[in-house]
């Protein structure tokens, strides 16, 4: 299979939607520690483009990489997986 045109995707939680058409997504992953062989949580925040301002804080979303839209925004909200309670 060719790796061309395969865009990266991440699942995360919306932590901020105070900007216009932009949301901040917190993505958490678990990695195995080399020495202690224990799983450690690693977190990263991504700024993603939200065209219709559809995301609320607490929503679980799927984001996909895209071309640079601004200085720090390189991701696009693909879908809302689960709404906040």
HELIX and SHEET records of a PDB file:
SHEET    1   A 6 UNK A   9  UNK A  19  0                                        
SHEET    2   A 6 UNK A  22  UNK A  32 -1                                        
SHEET    3   A 6 UNK A  39  UNK A  49 -1                                        
SHEET    4   A 6 UNK A  73  UNK A  82  1                                        
SHEET    5   A 6 UNK A  60  UNK A  65 -1                                        
SHEET    6   A 6 UNK A   9  UNK A  19 -1                                        
END                                                                             
